[in-house]
Amino acid sequence: MAKAVVEIKGLKKEFQRDSFSVVALENIDLVVQEGEFLCLMGPSGSGKTTLLNIIAGIDRPTAGELRVLEENVATMSEDRLAAWRNVHVGFVFQTFNLIPVLTAFENVELPLLLTKLSGRERQEHVMTALKLVALEDRIQHYPRQLSGGQEQRVAIARAIVTDPTLLMADEPTGDLDAHSAEEVLDILSRLNRDFKKTIILVTHDPRAAHHATLIRHLEKGQLLPSSP
């Protein structure tokens, strides 16, 4: 029986804007099982990215219960949270976030520099990740020498090189043409299907949502009930 990777109950997130408070998320209940590919959909401002960031330990909830991999992430110290993220969470952003002066190999290797792996072990991990995204022939290329789709595939390789338990993707196809977007979504689907990666994808694109095994919708900070 699959275990719960993410357990959220009564979660709320409130931001202060000058003298006003803005409620970004309210009364969120969500369980993500191991091996699921969850897509969070909703219009801009619905709270999708905020919820993703909270699950990933990038942001903290204002109230409610949040357990990820049976740990109370919301109460961790910043140092422990950073170490926990590096082991358990891989993150793919819309804007790739590659470092321009580093090659594809060096960009993917970055998270491994925080581990105790030897240089040879790091090389093996990097090459495995780049092969998974079909870019082993681009290891010495810099981001400016790659297409947008290739840059995002490097970013995915960087996100999976530590073999994280949870892969988070925030609008990963938002800056890509249709062909490149489909390539990226196929990779995410394969990671879920063949390698049993638990994936949470944020998107407003219905075509991207088709690759998920479960779709949930957010509207104005509220998580709508699951469709029957």
KOLGU-866797 format. One record per residue: x, y, z of N, C-alpha, C in turn. Coordinates in pm, whole numbers, plus 50000, padded with zeros to 5 digits. Each point is the difference from the previous one (the first is absolute). Layout:
<sites>
- X	Y	Z	X	Y	Z	X	Y	Z;
...
</sites>
This chain:
<sites>
- 50085	49880	50000	49915	50120	50000	50089	50125	50000;
- 49968	50094	49913	50081	50123	49990	49985	50084	50126;
- 50111	50061	50039	49995	50085	50119	49985	50146	49958;
- 49953	50081	50093	49982	50142	49972	50135	50071	50007;
- 50035	50070	49894	50123	50080	49997	49971	50139	50055;
- 49884	50054	49966	49959	50133	50047	49865	49987	50070;
- 49992	50057	50122	49873	50004	50075	49978	50142	50050;
- 49892	50060	49952	49967	50139	50035	49859	50005	50056;
- 49984	50071	50110	49867	50012	50060	49981	50142	50053;
- 49893	50065	49953	49964	50133	50049	50108	50106	49978;
- 50075	49987	49891	50113	50091	49978	49953	50138	49954;
- 50066	50102	50056	49970	50139	49963	50132	50073	49976;
- 50000	50089	49901	50116	50087	49976	49951	50142	49981;
- 50056	50088	50082	49960	50140	49998	50125	50086	49980;
- 49991	50097	49912	50110	50094	49976	49961	50139	50050;
- 50097	50071	50053	49976	50138	50040	50038	50094	49886;
- 49910	50088	49961	50025	50101	49898	49974	50135	50064;
- 50108	50067	50044	49987	50125	50074	49912	49974	50124;
- 49888	50069	50008	49913	49981	50117	49891	49895	49975;
- 50004	49940	49881	49897	49902	49966	50057	49858	50008;
- 49914	49905	50028	50039	49859	49991	49925	49937	49883;
- 50073	49922	49920	49942	49934	49883	50005	49849	50024;
- 49886	49935	49993	49993	49855	50018	50023	49933	49865;
- 50113	49931	49988	50034	49933	49874	49943	49858	49994;
- 49996	49934	50115	49946	49865	50009	49918	49988	50128;
- 49890	49928	49993	49917	49986	50120	49935	49862	50005;
- 50013	49937	50117	49933	49873	50027	50032	49894	49895;
- 50129	49984	49970	50043	49902	49901	50019	49863	50065;
- 49931	49901	49947	50020	49860	50038	50048	49924	49877;
- 50112	49931	50012	50056	49931	49883	50089	49886	50045;
- 49985	49886	49933	50089	49886	50021	50056	49959	49864;
- 50132	49987	49993	50065	49953	49877	50067	49867	50033;
- 49959	49895	49929	50054	49867	50025	50131	49979	49924;
- 50082	49912	50053	50125	49965	49935	49975	49948	49859;
- 50074	50053	49902	49987	49957	49862	49893	50072	49920;
- 49928	50094	50062	49899	50078	49927	50065	50109	49916;
- 49934	50038	49895	50036	50116	49918	49882	50096	50010;
- 50011	50094	50095	49891	50094	50029	50019	50128	49921;
- 49895	50044	49935	50001	50129	49931	49909	50097	50076;
- 50056	50114	50039	49922	50107	50062	49970	50104	49894;
- 49872	50018	49970	49960	50096	49897	49923	50116	50062;
- 49996	50109	49925	49925	50116	50045	50052	50125	49935;
- 49921	50106	50000	50041	50126	49938	50113	50067	50079;
- 50062	50100	49940	50103	50077	50070	49942	50059	50128;
- 50077	49993	50108	49953	50054	50127	49914	49906	50082;
- 49986	49875	49953	49914	49904	50072	50072	49935	50118;
- 50132	50016	50008	50075	49943	50111	50080	49876	49966;
- 50006	49963	49872	50069	49877	49958	50147	50000	50041;
- 50071	50105	49960	50144	50006	50027	50026	50013	50150;
- 49915	50073	50070	50015	50014	50146	49990	49863	50066;
- 49902	49919	49959	49984	49867	50057	50120	49912	49967;
- 50047	50008	49876	50117	49922	49959	50122	50037	50085;
- 50022	50130	50019	50114	50047	50078	49992	49957	50146;
- 49880	49996	50054	49983	49956	50139	50032	49851	50013;
- 49951	49919	49907	50028	49856	50003	50150	49975	49988;
- 50067	50080	49916	50143	49983	49976	50087	50058	50111;
- 49939	50067	50097	50077	50059	50108	50067	50130	49963;
- 49957	50061	49889	50054	50130	49959	49928	50112	50075;
- 49874	49976	50032	49920	50096	50077	49936	49925	50116;
- 49947	50074	50095	49940	49937	50118	49852	50039	50011;
- 49916	49908	50047	49859	50034	50017	49978	50090	50120;
- 49891	50074	49998	49962	50083	50115	49934	49915	50108;
- 49923	49901	49958	49930	49912	50094	49970	49867	49931;
- 49962	49902	50080	49965	49869	49945	50111	49898	50016;
- 49970	49878	49959	50094	49889	50012	50063	49969	49865;
- 50132	49978	50001	50072	49967	49877	50106	49895	50034;
- 49983	49883	49943	50101	49895	50016	50042	49953	49862;
- 50131	49998	49978	50055	49951	49874	50100	49891	50035;
- 49978	49881	49944	50083	49884	50034	50002	49977	50152;
- 49882	50019	50060	49976	49977	50142	50077	50097	50090;
- 50050	50109	49942	50070	50101	50080	49920	50129	50002;
- 50004	50068	50115	49932	50128	50014	50091	50110	49944;
- 49989	50022	49870	50090	50092	49930	49985	50143	50051;
- 49879	50037	50038	49973	50138	50038	50075	50044	50125;
- 50043	49906	50084	50066	50037	50124	50152	49981	49996;
- 50054	49958	49885	50144	49980	49989	50074	50133	50003;
- 50122	49998	50052	50086	50118	49992	50042	50020	49854;
- 50045	50120	49966	50038	50029	49862	50114	49908	49954;
- 50099	49976	50087	50113	49915	49963	49955	49856	49974;
- 49917	49949	50090	49952	49862	49983	49910	49988	49877;
- 49922	50104	49977	49910	50001	49885	50080	49998	49869;
- 50108	50078	49993	50084	50003	49880	50061	49863	49974;
- 50049	49935	50105	50059	49867	49985	49893	49898	49959;
- 49882	50010	50059	49889	49910	49968	49958	50015	49854;
- 49990	50125	49954	49962	50026	49861	50101	49939	49903;
- 50128	50015	50031	50103	49953	49908	49995	49848	49982;
- 49954	49930	50104	49990	49855	49993	49869	49956	49936;
- 49890	50065	50035	49868	49945	49969	49924	50069	49887;
- 50036	50123	49964	49919	50077	49906	50082	50044	49878;
- 49947	49971	49882	50055	50056	49876	49900	50102	49947;
- 50049	50116	49955	49910	50108	49959	50032	50044	49858;
- 49897	50007	49916	50014	50048	49862	49919	50128	49986;
- 50065	50108	49958	49935	50130	49991	49962	50032	49855;
- 49912	50096	49983	49961	50043	49865	50117	50060	49924;
- 50085	50074	50071	50106	50078	49934	50136	49931	50001;
- 50002	49868	50020	50119	49914	49990	50100	50023	50114;
- 50037	50129	50026	50092	50033	50110	50136	49931	49988;
- 50048	49984	49877	50135	49947	49981	50101	50113	50017;
- 50121	49965	50041	50105	50099	50016	50074	50015	49868;
- 50000	50120	49940	50050	50019	49862	50146	49962	49980;
- 50084	50017	50103	50144	49976	49983	50038	49854	50026;
- 49902	49915	50031	50026	49859	50022	49947	49917	49883;
- 50070	49892	49967	49953	49909	49896	49879	49922	50050;
- 49938	49926	49908	49887	49915	50038	50043	49903	50110;
- 50117	49939	49983	50051	49907	50100	50014	50069	50135;
- 50062	50116	50000	50027	50072	50126	49870	50046	50067;
- 49902	50041	49920	49871	50040	50056	49932	49883	50070;
- 50005	49884	49937	49936	49882	50057	50074	49952	50125;
- 50131	50019	50000	50083	49953	50112	49980	50084	50127;
- 49952	50123	49985	49993	50093	50113	49942	49941	50128;
- 49881	49936	49997	49944	49948	50126	50088	49894	50065;
- 50081	49930	49919	50084	49894	50054	50122	50053	50074;
- 50033	50127	49977	50114	50059	50070	49972	50014	50150;
- 49873	49990	50037	49963	50008	50142	49997	49862	50065;
- 50035	49895	49924	50000	49864	50053	50143	49954	50024;
- 50014	49879	50051	50133	49943	50027	50047	49908	49889;
- 49934	50007	49885	50038	49915	49887	50138	50039	49948;
- 50074	49901	49952	50130	50027	49938	49979	50060	49862;
- 50106	50052	49941	49990	50057	49866	49952	49898	49898;
- 50049	49877	50010	49959	49895	49908	49851	49967	50018;
- 49958	49992	50125	49858	49971	50027	49911	50114	49948;
- 50044	50124	50021	49922	50114	49948	49988	49991	49848;
- 50111	49967	49934	49997	49989	49853	49901	49894	49954;
- 49999	49886	50069	49908	49892	49963	49855	50045	50017;
- 49970	50069	50111	49864	50048	50024	49958	50102	49894;
- 50091	50093	49968	49968	50104	49901	49972	49937	49864;
- 50084	49907	49959	49981	49939	49868	49871	49917	49995;
- 49967	49933	50110	49874	49926	50005	49881	50094	49982;
- 50003	50115	50070	49890	50096	49991	49990	50060	49860;
- 50115	50034	49940	49998	50060	49866	49956	49899	49894;
- 50033	49873	50019	49952	49897	49907	49849	49985	50009;
- 49946	50012	50122	49855	49988	50017	49924	50108	49924;
- 50064	50117	49982	49934	50108	49926	50056	50014	49858;
- 50076	49897	49958	50053	49991	49863	50090	50118	49963;
- 50087	50038	50093	50092	50112	49973	50145	49964	50033;
- 50033	49871	49996	50137	49960	50032	50101	50052	49898;
- 49950	50042	49882	50091	50055	49897	50013	50152	50011;
- 49943	50059	50105	50005	50146	50016	50068	50040	50132;
- 50080	49911	50056	50051	50024	50135	50091	50123	50009;
- 50070	50033	49892	50092	50114	50005	49938	50128	49944;
- 49873	49996	49967	49933	50118	49947	49956	50092	50115;
- 50010	50130	49975	49951	50099	50096	49853	50030	49969;
- 49925	50052	50098	49857	50028	49977	49973	50079	49872;
- 50085	50098	49969	49977	50083	49880	50013	49918	49871;
- 50062	49883	50008	50018	49914	49882	49888	49896	49988;
- 49904	50007	50089	49890	49903	50001	49868	50068	49966;
- 49908	49923	49946	49863	50051	49979	49929	50007	50134;
- 49885	50068	50002	49922	50009	50124	49961	49863	50053;
- 49959	49912	49908	49961	49865	50041	50117	49923	50059;
- 50119	50017	49939	50119	49933	50052	50038	50056	50137;
- 49988	50132	50017	50029	50060	50130	49909	49943	50109;
- 49872	49984	49966	49907	49946	50101	50032	49854	50029;
- 50046	49926	49901	50039	49861	50023	50124	49991	50089;
- 50093	50095	49983	50115	50008	50091	49950	50028	50142;
- 49903	50091	50010	49944	50035	50132	49933	49879	50064;
- 49934	49916	49921	49939	49878	50054	50110	49904	50047;
- 50106	49987	49919	50112	49914	50040	50060	50048	50132;
- 50013	50131	50016	50052	50055	50126	49905	49967	50117;
- 49870	50003	49972	49901	49974	50106	49999	49854	50043;
- 50036	49908	49910	49991	49857	50033	50136	49937	50032;
- 50109	50077	49988	50134	49941	50014	50025	49946	50141;
- 49933	50055	50101	50015	49950	50137	49903	49886	50031;
- 49922	49958	49898	49897	49898	50018	49902	50039	50110;
- 49937	50117	49987	49911	50048	50105	49873	49916	50010;
- 49939	50003	50117	49875	49928	50022	49884	50068	49929;
- 50005	50132	49994	49889	50081	49950	50052	50097	49895;
- 49936	49999	49883	50038	50091	49892	49890	50103	49981;
- 50037	50127	50011	49905	50110	49990	50027	50079	49872;
- 49897	50032	49925	50017	50072	49874	49899	50115	49992;
- 50051	50122	49994	49915	50119	49998	49994	50057	49859;
- 49891	49976	49930	49981	50045	49861	50124	49969	49915;
- 50046	49874	49998	50125	49969	49931	49995	50018	49848;
- 49880	50009	49944	49988	50019	49854	49957	50141	49963;
- 49992	50089	50099	49946	50134	49977	50077	50083	49900;
- 50133	49978	49988	50082	50078	49908	50042	49922	49876;
- 49931	49888	49973	50043	49912	49891	49898	49995	49887;
- 50050	49970	49878	49910	49977	49887	49934	49863	50020;
- 49899	49972	49918	49918	49880	50020	50083	49871	49993;
- 50094	49993	49905	50081	49878	49984	50091	49978	50121;
- 50069	50106	50041	50089	49989	50115	49921	49969	50127;
- 49882	50061	50012	49916	49974	50117	49961	49853	50008;
- 49966	49942	49886	49960	49859	49998	50118	49910	50039;
- 50120	50036	49955	50119	49922	50037	50021	50002	50152;
- 49986	50118	50058	50019	50013	50145	49893	49921	50076;
- 49876	50008	49955	49891	49928	50068	50016	49849	49985;
- 50051	49956	49885	50026	49857	49980	50106	49950	50099;
- 50101	50083	50024	50105	49963	50096	49941	49987	50140;
- 49918	50098	50040	49936	49993	50131	49912	49875	50012;
- 49927	49971	49895	49914	49880	50001	50083	49873	50016;
- 50115	49997	49930	50086	49880	50008	50061	49986	50139;
- 50038	50112	50061	50055	49996	50135	49897	49945	50098;
- 49875	50036	49979	49892	49951	50085	49969	49853	49970;
- 49989	49968	49874	49957	49865	49960	50110	49896	50022;
- 50122	50030	49953	50107	49900	50001	50084	50002	50128;
- 50010	50118	50063	50086	50012	50118	49920	50029	50127;
- 49866	49998	49985	49909	50014	50116	50021	50130	50078;
- 50045	50105	49931	50019	50128	50067	49864	50063	50035;
- 49990	50052	50120	49882	50076	50040	50020	50142	49949;
- 49905	50048	49920	50016	50129	49934	49879	50089	50029;
- 50027	50126	50030	49894	50100	50011	50029	50109	49897;
- 49908	50017	49909	50015	50093	49888	49898	50113	50013;
- 50046	50122	49993	49911	50117	49996	49992	50049	49856;
- 49879	50017	49950	49984	50049	49863	49860	50060	49982;
- 49985	50083	49898	49866	50043	49959	49969	49944	49862;
- 50091	49914	49949	49987	49946	49864	49934	49862	50004;
- 49879	49986	49946	49931	49870	50002	50079	49889	49932;
- 50081	50035	49898	50080	49897	49931	50103	49940	50096;
- 50057	50084	50085	50097	49949	50098	49930	49912	50102;
- 49880	50039	50038	49925	49926	50102	49969	49857	49956;
- 49989	49978	49870	49967	49866	49949	50106	49896	50036;
- 50120	50044	50030	50108	49907	50033	49993	49954	50145;
- 49921	50066	50082	49991	49968	50143	49905	49883	50024;
- 50016	49936	50115	49908	49892	50039	49887	50052	50087;
- 50017	50123	50052	49897	50061	50085	50003	50151	49979;
- 49883	50060	49983	49991	50145	49979	49914	50061	50110;
- 50050	50106	50063	49923	50076	50097	50002	50148	49960;
- 49891	50069	50025	49986	50139	49959	49997	50093	50122;
- 50071	50111	49986	49999	50105	50101	49930	50123	49943;
- 49917	50061	50083	49936	50127	49962	49996	50090	50121;
- 50059	50118	49986	50000	50101	50107	50045	49942	50134;
- 50107	49920	49994	50058	49946	50122	49930	49880	50058;
- 49897	49951	49931	49925	49885	50049	50025	49881	49907;
- 50021	49883	50058	50017	49878	49922	49862	49938	49977;
- 49959	49992	49874	49867	49949	49969	49995	49849	50024;
- 49882	49945	50028	49988	49856	50021	50043	49923	49875;
- 50048	49878	50021	50039	49915	49888	49878	49967	49915;
- 50023	49989	49870	49891	49957	49913	49974	49851	50024;
- 49876	49956	49987	49970	49860	50023	50063	49911	49894;
</sites>
